[in-house]
Amino acid sequence: MSSTTLSDRPERIEPPWRDTLRRLGRHGGVRVGGCLMLLFVLAAVFAPHLYTIDPSAMDPTQPNLPMGAHATFVDLGGASFERWFPFGTDGMGRDVYSRVVYGTRISLIVGVSVCLASVLAGGLVGLLAGYFEALDGPLMRVMDGLMAIPAILLAIALVALWQVSLATLVVAIALPDLPKVARVVRASVLSVKTVAFVEAARMMSTPRWKILLRHILPAALPPLAIQGTFIFGAAILVEAVLSFLGVGFSSDIATWGNIMADGRNNFNIAPHLVLLPGAFLALTIVAVNMLGDGLRDVLDPKSSAGGRQP
């Protein structure tokens, strides 16, 4: 009677996603960017509990307080309390620290909304254009037309036409990004739809929607995820630019762009009003780009980092 040794046992094969997660965890850029983004997410979620007050509350008698000032804050409702102002106050006597922390919420909401809208709409256009030859020409010519218009100008025009709201800003910022996503997905579809397993599925009379979802879409997900991270960061930056120019959210809403716009008139005496929200904005963009670079290195087989063995 033969006995089975450990060496005779079949080797357990790990799912590919586990190896991908392991490689992402080992990537330095993903670690640093992920930690920074986690801090911003926690700040947005727990903003009311981080020594903040109402970001729209103002005390006109305490304008442009320096960083670290202690003062008695009396809001327009008559409430009075002693407070330490880590970031000082702006020209209207509002707590800059509270406005910067609450501004994280707006930036993340806009970034996530624009990213989802661009990825879903642009991904659908790319799938249809890449798989159906009859739709390729018309759809991509429309995308070429969108790419010919500067993103900021197109966003300003759309915001000027419609009433400013979150939905309007999301559409205005996401629309210029559709061609980028559509081109990435279309290229992935064109490289996959002629391979053997897709041809076999087509010969077996598999419905087209099943071929798109089961065989073609998974191949387009890695570049789509990479593109989505960069769109996320760009959306936050564009929203800040629009608010800074006065065509974004109203000035009473705490956004990083609005804070910088309010502080530019007093930049000579209080430069922190512009520099502090600008630093938060820059850190967010850097964190998102580091995550995007890490995803590209791990998921893109054509990159040198993606091709290295862990």
Secondary structure, DSSP 4 states (H G I P E B T S, - for coil): -----GGGSPPPPPPHHHHHHHHHHH-HHHHHHHHHHHHHHHHHHTGGGSS---TT-B-TTSTTPPTTEEEEEE-TTS-EEEEEETT-B-TTSBBHHHHHHHHHHHHHHHHHHHHHHHHHHHHHHHHHHHH-HHHHHHHHHHHHHHHTS-HHHHHHHHHHHS---HHHHHHHHHGGGHHHHHHHHHHHHHHHTTSHHHHHHHHTT--HHHIIIIIIHHHHHHHHHHHHHHHHHHHHHHHHHHHHHTSSS-TTS--HHHHHHHHGGGTTT-THHHHHHHHHHHHHHHHHHHHHHHHHHHH-TTSHHHHS--
